[in-house]
Amino acid sequence: MDSLCMNIRHYRKQRGWTQADLAGEMDISRSTVAKWENAQLFPSLQDFVKLCEVYQVSMGKLYGKAEQNTPFLKEFQHTYKNHYSNEIEQLVKVLKKYPKLQENLYTFIFKNDNGSRSRVHFLTKVLKTIIEE
């Protein structure tokens, strides 16, 4: 379910939509979208199908099972591809194994705008810690 919640948020933000925008597309309340994104509520099958239509993605892709790389991992790889590429590849392998860590890093990187320089510094520390263990 964590992947689904992250993907609902990812595809919404990818389109530049607010929660209210997505709610309007889906003909539901904004609070329902917020609950989906915060894992407080799971979309009904009908809503899940409609989300796939609105986002124009497969059910597997929205659920996070269609491919190994979630939208977060793809965005992460793209954002940091010019920094520490070998280390980033190793970190991505770890993130694939530990979705909860992936979710926490997603929150840190994309929800808290601390500036890219501090994010790269933080990621370097995290990466070294993970690789050394």
N, C-alpha and C positions, 0 to 999 in steps of 0.2 A: 504494500500500500504506500510505503514511503516514496517509491519511484513514481507512482501515479500522482501523488500530491505534488512532487517536485516538477513532474512533466506538465501538469495542468498549469502551474505557475509559469514554467519556462515558456510554453507555447503562447500563453497570454502575453507575457512581457515581450516575446519575440515579435509580436504583432503591434506592440506599443499600446496595448489595451489596459485599462484599469479593470478592477474587479467588476465595477458597474457596467463597463462596456461588454464584458463577457456575459454578465447576467442578462443584459439586454438582448444579446445574440441568442441566448439560451431560453429566454422568457422565464427566468427565475429571479430570485432575490439576490442581491449582492452578498448578503450574509451567508447564503448557501454556498456561493463560490468561495468565500473566506473559509468556511468550514471544510470544504474539499481540500483547499490548499494547506490547511493546518491539521489535516488528518482527524478532524472531529466528526466527519460524515463522509460516507462513501457514496459516489453517484449511483443512482439507480441504473439498471441496464439501459433503459430508454435514454436517460441523460448521458450515459457513457457513449452510446452510439451517436447521439447528437453532438457531443464534444468532438468525436472523431470526424464527423462531417464538418463542423465549424472549423476545426484546425486542419482538416484535410490530411489526416494521418491514419494509419491502420490502428486497429484496436491493440495489437501487440506492441506497436511503437508507443502509443499513448500509455499503455500499462507498464512499459519498460522491459518487456520480454522479447521483443522482436529482434533486438540487437544487443550486443554486450555493452556498447557505449551508450550511456544515457545522454540526453541533451546537455546535462551539466558537464559530463566528462568531455564531450565534444567542445563545448564552450570553453572549458578549462584548458584543454589542449591548444585551442586556437589563441586564447588570450596570452598564454605563457610559452608559446612555441619558440620565441626568440630568447628565452631565458633558461639556462641550465637544461637543455633539451634531453640529455641522457637521464638526468635525475628526474625530470618531469615524466618521462616514459616509465621509469620505475615506480614513481608515485601513482601514476594512472593504474598500473597493474595492481598496486595495493588497494586503491580506491575501488576497483572492480570487485575485490574480495570482501571489502568492508563497507557496505552501503551506508551504514550509520555515520561513519567517518566522512563519507562523501557528502551526506546531508549537512553535517556540521560545517564542513569547509564551504559548501555552497552558501550557507547562511553568512559565514564570515566574509567571504569574498564578494558576494553579489548583493547582500542586504546592507552591509556596513561599508559605506564609502570612506575608507581611510586613506585613499590615494594609492595608486598602483605601486609606488616605490616601497611603501610600508608593507603592502600585501606580498610583494615579491620577497622582501626580507623575511616576513613571517613564514611564507611557504618554504623558503630555504631552510629555516630552522626546523619546521615540521618534517620536511623531506629528510634531512640528515638524521633526525631522531628515528624516523620510520625505517630508513635503510640500515641504520646501525643495529636495530633490534632484531 
